[in-house]
Amino acid sequence: MKILGIGNAIIDVICKIDEKFITENNLSKGNMKLLFDKNEFKKLLSNLKIEKTISGGSVANSIVGLSQLGNNVGFIGKISDDDFGKKYEIGLKKENVNYIYSKKKEDLPTGTCLILITPDSERTMCTYLGTAGKINEKDVDLNAIKSSNLVFLEGYLWDEGDPKQAFDKAVNYSNKVAMSLSDKFCVDRHKSHFLDLVKNKLDIIFANEEEITSLIEAKNFNEVIDFGKQIKKLLIITRGSNGAISISNNKVCEVNVKNDLKIVDLTGAGDLFAAGYLHGYLNNFSQNDCLDKGTEMASKIIQQIGARL
């Protein structure tokens, strides 16, 4: 297998809302809120009109993108044998993803993410991890890790207890390992752990400008570039309207964003950027061509609702 993704298996529930919904429910616009109370989650859901549901999760979105580009891919993520769990598995298999997990009835339901889209296309997420957040090292197939060229992880996996062991198993036994920092709140919660991973354990790191700036407490973007050169890894940073940049040893490559796009929904932009970039990486593209492919995939996804092309 070329690439194995390990992440939170979460079914996306996409809803359009107005700005008032954000303030009334004490949400932080553009960020993710973790819900731990099933009743709070159900209450939020009851006040929403569902547009559609998709088998999601950050790394799962990237893995589906890689599959659509013709790569041999696999995914590990924990679901329950319930209605959403069945839909989740069917959704991945339809996309030719080798889903390496045998579901059973769990105490908690399949993880769900409410993706709330305001009129300005920004997305605010409320995630009820359910059983996805209970993934442990036994759920992670060692043969699948060892037989993959690259393992791709998400920072979101660090948001609970047991998943850290699954995460460590993947890092320790992989041939090469990539990770997305996922979210600024995630970075702020686990700063010392993430910094250790970035400096000492990962081969490839994906971050947006806000996440990497927060991680290293940089005062400006030049400090980020200096850090990227020092760590001697492959660091890829998306910069919104300023395009994207990769830093590998002392080589810095930069691409611009595509212009004149009709932006509908920013959900999955980072996930699909990673898919395009990793497609290039796995197929020996130049750094510039990897960045271009990532930008192309991100540009396509933001012109439609949801994180699936």
C-alpha positions as CSV (number, residue, x, y, z in Angstrom):
1,M,0.0,0.0,0.0
2,K,1.3,3.4,-0.8
3,I,-0.3,5.3,2.1
4,L,-2.2,4.4,5.2
5,G,-4.2,7.0,7.0
6,I,-5.0,6.7,10.7
7,G,-7.5,9.1,12.2
8,N,-10.8,9.8,13.8
9,A,-13.6,8.1,11.8
10,I,-16.3,10.7,11.9
11,I,-19.4,11.1,9.8
12,D,-19.8,14.7,8.7
13,V,-23.2,16.3,9.0
14,I,-23.2,19.5,6.9
15,C,-25.6,22.3,7.8
16,K,-26.0,26.0,6.7
17,I,-26.5,28.5,9.6
18,D,-26.6,32.2,10.2
19,E,-24.1,34.2,12.3
20,K,-26.7,34.3,15.2
21,F,-26.4,30.5,15.7
22,I,-22.7,30.9,16.4
23,T,-23.2,33.5,19.2
24,E,-26.3,31.8,20.7
25,N,-24.4,28.6,21.1
26,N,-21.2,30.1,22.4
27,L,-19.1,28.7,19.5
28,S,-15.8,30.1,18.3
29,K,-16.2,30.8,14.6
30,G,-13.8,29.0,12.3
31,N,-12.6,26.6,15.0
32,M,-13.6,23.2,16.2
33,K,-15.3,22.6,19.5
34,L,-15.2,19.2,21.1
35,L,-18.5,18.0,22.6
36,F,-18.2,15.5,25.4
37,D,-21.9,15.5,26.4
38,K,-24.2,13.4,24.1
39,N,-27.2,15.5,25.2
40,E,-25.5,18.7,24.3
41,F,-24.7,17.3,20.9
42,K,-28.3,16.0,20.3
43,K,-29.7,19.5,21.3
44,L,-27.5,21.2,18.8
45,L,-28.4,18.7,16.1
46,S,-32.1,19.1,16.8
47,N,-31.9,22.9,15.9
48,L,-30.3,22.3,12.5
49,K,-31.4,21.5,9.0
50,I,-29.1,18.8,7.6
51,E,-27.8,19.5,4.0
52,K,-26.0,16.1,3.6
53,T,-23.8,13.5,5.4
54,I,-20.4,12.3,4.3
55,S,-17.9,9.7,5.7
56,G,-15.4,12.2,7.1
57,G,-12.6,12.9,9.5
58,S,-9.6,15.0,8.4
59,V,-7.2,12.2,7.4
60,A,-10.0,10.1,5.9
61,N,-10.8,13.1,3.6
62,S,-7.2,13.2,2.5
63,I,-7.1,9.4,1.9
64,V,-10.2,9.6,-0.2
65,G,-8.7,12.4,-2.3
66,L,-5.5,10.2,-2.8
67,S,-7.7,7.3,-3.8
68,Q,-9.5,9.5,-6.4
69,L,-6.1,10.4,-7.8
70,G,-5.4,6.7,-8.4
71,N,-3.3,5.8,-5.4
72,N,-3.5,2.5,-3.4
73,V,-4.7,3.7,0.0
74,G,-5.9,2.4,3.3
75,F,-7.6,3.9,6.4
76,I,-7.9,2.9,10.1
77,G,-10.5,4.6,12.3
78,K,-12.9,3.3,14.9
79,I,-16.6,3.2,14.4
80,S,-19.5,1.4,16.1
81,D,-21.8,-1.1,14.4
82,D,-24.7,1.4,14.2
83,D,-26.5,3.3,11.4
84,F,-23.9,6.0,11.0
85,G,-21.1,3.4,11.3
86,K,-22.6,1.3,8.5
87,K,-22.9,4.5,6.3
88,Y,-19.4,5.4,7.2
89,E,-17.9,2.1,6.0
90,I,-20.0,2.0,2.9
91,G,-18.9,5.6,2.1
92,L,-15.2,4.8,2.3
93,K,-15.4,1.5,0.3
94,K,-17.3,3.3,-2.5
95,E,-14.2,5.5,-2.8
96,N,-11.9,2.4,-3.2
97,V,-10.4,2.9,0.3
98,N,-9.1,-0.3,1.9
99,Y,-10.9,0.1,5.3
100,I,-8.8,-1.8,7.8
101,Y,-11.1,-2.1,10.8
102,S,-13.8,-4.6,11.9
103,K,-16.6,-2.8,13.5
104,K,-18.6,-4.1,16.4
105,K,-21.3,-2.6,18.7
106,E,-19.6,-0.1,21.0
107,D,-20.8,1.6,24.2
108,L,-20.5,5.0,22.3
109,P,-22.0,5.8,18.9
110,T,-20.0,6.4,15.7
111,G,-18.3,9.8,15.9
112,T,-20.1,12.8,14.3
113,C,-19.0,16.2,13.2
114,L,-21.5,19.0,12.7
115,I,-20.1,21.3,10.0
116,L,-21.8,24.7,10.3
117,I,-21.4,26.9,7.3
118,T,-22.0,30.6,7.7
119,P,-22.9,32.9,4.7
120,D,-19.2,34.0,4.4
121,S,-18.3,30.3,3.6
122,E,-16.4,29.9,6.9
123,R,-16.9,26.6,8.7
124,T,-17.2,26.1,12.4
125,M,-17.1,22.5,13.6
126,C,-18.7,20.8,16.6
127,T,-17.3,17.3,17.0
128,Y,-18.8,14.6,19.2
129,L,-16.0,12.0,18.9
130,G,-18.1,9.1,20.2
131,T,-16.3,5.8,19.7
132,A,-13.8,7.4,17.2
133,G,-12.1,9.0,20.2
134,K,-11.6,5.5,21.9
135,I,-9.2,4.1,19.2
136,N,-6.4,2.2,20.9
137,E,-3.2,0.4,19.9
138,K,-5.1,-2.9,19.4
139,D,-7.3,-1.3,16.7
140,V,-4.2,-0.4,14.7
141,D,-3.0,-3.2,12.4
142,L,0.8,-3.5,12.6
143,N,1.1,-5.3,9.2
144,A,-0.8,-2.5,7.5
145,I,1.6,0.1,9.1
146,K,4.7,-1.9,8.1
147,S,3.6,-2.6,4.5
148,S,2.7,1.1,3.7
149,N,5.3,3.4,2.2
150,L,3.9,6.3,4.3
151,V,1.6,6.6,7.3
152,F,-0.5,9.8,7.6
153,L,-1.8,10.9,11.0
154,E,-3.8,13.8,12.3
155,G,-3.2,16.0,15.3
156,Y,-6.8,15.5,16.3
157,L,-5.8,12.0,17.5
158,W,-4.1,13.6,20.4
159,D,-7.3,14.9,21.8
160,E,-8.1,11.8,24.0
161,G,-6.2,9.2,26.2
162,D,-6.0,5.8,24.4
163,P,-5.4,7.2,20.9
164,K,-2.0,8.5,21.9
165,Q,-0.9,4.8,22.2
166,A,-2.3,4.1,18.8
167,F,-0.5,7.2,17.5
168,D,2.8,6.1,19.1
169,K,2.5,2.6,17.6
170,A,2.0,4.1,14.1
171,V,5.0,6.5,14.5
172,N,7.3,3.8,15.9
173,Y,6.7,1.2,13.2
174,S,6.1,3.2,10.1
175,N,8.5,3.4,7.2
176,K,7.8,7.2,6.9
177,V,5.3,9.2,8.8
178,A,3.4,12.4,8.0
179,M,1.1,14.4,10.2
180,S,-1.2,17.4,10.0
181,L,-1.2,19.7,13.0
182,S,-5.0,19.9,12.5
183,D,-6.2,22.9,14.4
184,K,-4.8,25.9,16.4
185,F,-6.7,24.8,19.5
186,C,-5.2,21.3,19.1
187,V,-1.7,22.8,18.9
188,D,-2.2,25.0,21.9
189,R,-3.4,22.1,24.0
190,H,-0.5,19.8,23.1
191,K,2.3,22.3,22.3
192,S,5.2,20.5,24.0
193,H,4.2,17.1,22.6
194,F,3.6,18.4,19.1
195,L,7.0,20.3,19.1
196,D,8.7,17.1,20.1
197,L,7.0,15.2,17.2
198,V,7.8,17.9,14.7
199,K,11.4,18.1,15.7
200,N,12.2,14.5,16.4
201,K,9.7,11.9,15.1
202,L,7.8,13.1,11.9
203,D,9.2,13.1,8.4
204,I,6.5,15.3,6.8
205,I,4.5,18.0,8.6
206,F,1.4,19.9,7.3
207,A,0.2,23.1,9.0
208,N,-1.5,26.3,8.2
209,E,0.3,29.6,9.1
210,E,-1.6,30.1,12.3
211,E,-0.9,26.6,13.6
212,I,2.8,26.7,12.9
213,T,3.2,30.2,14.2
214,S,1.5,29.2,17.4
215,L,3.5,26.0,17.8
216,I,6.9,27.7,17.7
217,E,5.6,31.1,19.1
218,A,7.0,32.9,16.1
219,K,6.9,36.7,15.9
220,N,6.8,36.7,12.1
221,F,6.9,34.4,9.1
222,N,10.7,34.7,8.7
223,E,11.1,32.9,12.0
224,V,8.8,30.1,10.7
225,I,11.0,29.7,7.6
226,D,14.2,29.7,9.8
227,F,12.6,27.0,12.0
228,G,11.7,24.9,8.9
229,K,15.3,25.0,7.7
230,Q,16.7,24.0,11.1
231,I,14.5,20.9,11.6
232,K,15.7,19.2,8.4
233,K,12.2,17.8,7.7
234,L,9.7,18.4,5.0
235,L,7.4,21.2,6.3
236,I,4.4,22.3,4.2
237,I,2.5,25.4,5.2
238,T,-0.7,26.7,3.7
239,R,-1.1,30.5,4.0
240,G,-4.7,31.2,2.8
241,S,-4.6,34.0,0.2
242,N,-0.8,34.0,0.3
243,G,-0.6,30.5,-1.2
244,A,1.5,27.7,0.1
245,I,5.1,27.0,0.9
246,S,7.3,23.9,1.5
247,I,10.6,23.9,3.3
248,S,13.0,21.0,2.9
249,N,16.4,21.4,4.4
250,N,17.4,24.8,3.0
251,K,15.2,24.7,-0.1
252,V,12.1,26.9,0.1
253,C,9.4,26.5,-2.6
254,E,6.3,28.8,-2.9
255,V,3.1,28.7,-5.0
256,N,0.3,31.3,-5.3
257,V,-3.4,30.6,-4.8
258,K,-5.6,30.2,-7.8
259,N,-7.6,33.3,-8.6
260,D,-11.3,33.9,-9.6
261,L,-12.6,31.0,-7.6
262,K,-16.3,31.0,-6.5
263,I,-15.8,30.0,-2.9
264,V,-18.8,28.1,-1.5
265,D,-17.4,26.2,1.5
266,L,-13.9,26.0,3.0
267,T,-14.5,22.5,4.6
268,G,-11.8,20.1,3.6
269,A,-9.5,22.7,1.9
270,G,-6.5,21.6,4.1
271,D,-7.4,17.9,3.8
272,L,-7.5,18.0,0.0
273,F,-4.4,20.2,-0.2
274,A,-2.6,17.4,1.7
275,A,-4.1,14.8,-0.6
276,G,-2.8,16.6,-3.7
277,Y,0.6,17.3,-2.2
278,L,1.1,13.7,-1.0
279,H,0.0,12.4,-4.4
280,G,2.9,14.4,-5.9
281,Y,5.3,13.2,-3.1
282,L,4.4,9.5,-3.5
283,N,4.8,9.8,-7.3
284,N,8.1,11.6,-7.2
285,F,6.9,15.0,-8.4
286,S,9.1,18.1,-7.8
287,Q,8.4,20.2,-4.7
288,N,6.8,22.9,-6.9
289,D,4.6,20.3,-8.7
290,C,3.6,18.8,-5.3
291,L,2.5,22.3,-4.1
292,D,0.7,22.9,-7.4
293,K,-1.2,19.6,-7.1
294,G,-2.2,20.5,-3.5
295,T,-3.4,23.9,-4.5
296,E,-5.4,22.5,-7.5
297,M,-7.2,20.0,-5.2
298,A,-7.9,22.6,-2.5
299,S,-9.2,25.0,-5.2
300,K,-11.7,22.4,-6.5
301,I,-13.0,21.5,-3.1
302,I,-13.7,25.0,-1.9
303,Q,-16.1,25.6,-4.8
304,Q,-18.5,23.0,-3.6
305,I,-20.2,22.0,-0.3
306,G,-18.3,19.3,1.7
307,A,-14.9,17.7,1.7
308,R,-15.4,15.2,-1.2
309,L,-14.7,15.8,-4.9
